[in-house]
Amino acid sequence: MTSLVIGVALLGLGALVASGFRYSHGADLLTQAVNQARDMADRMRANLEGVDAGYYAAVDGSETGSTNCYAPTEICTPAQLANADIYAWNAANDALPSGNGTVSCNVIGCPAGSVHTITVSWNDPGASGPEAKSYILTFTPLSSSY
C-alpha cells in the first residue's frame, strides 16, 4: 500500500515538473517577443529620418534586404538603414516558433509624430497543442525635426 502511494506521488511530481518546464518555455518565448518589439522601437528611434519618411510604416515580415549598413565603414541613407533594420529584425523574429513581426502606422501616409504599432507573433507550444500568441507595443517616436 505504501509503495502505491509513493508511486502515485512520484507520478504527480513528474507531471508537475513537466508542466513547469512547459510554462517556463512559454515565458521565455514571451520574453523574446517583448525584447524583439523593443528592439524595433529602438531601431526606429535611432533612425527618426527613416520613420518620418515612412520607411517603417508598413512592415509585414516578408521584407528582404541585407545588413550592410552595420559595417563600421558604411554610410547609409535613412532608407538603407531602415531596410537593414527591418531585415535584421525579421531574421531575429525567425528564432520564435512561427515567429513574425509587423509594424503599422495609425494614419495613412504616416506623418511625423504618428502612433506606430509593433506586433510580434509566435506559436506557443502549449499542453493542448500550439497556441497563437502575440505581443503588441504601441509608441509614438519623436520627429527628426525636434
Summary of the structure (lengths in Angstrom):
residues: 146
radius of gyration: 21.0
end to end distance: 76.6
largest distance: 78.1
contacts: 405
relative contact order: 0.18
helix: 47%
strand: 21%
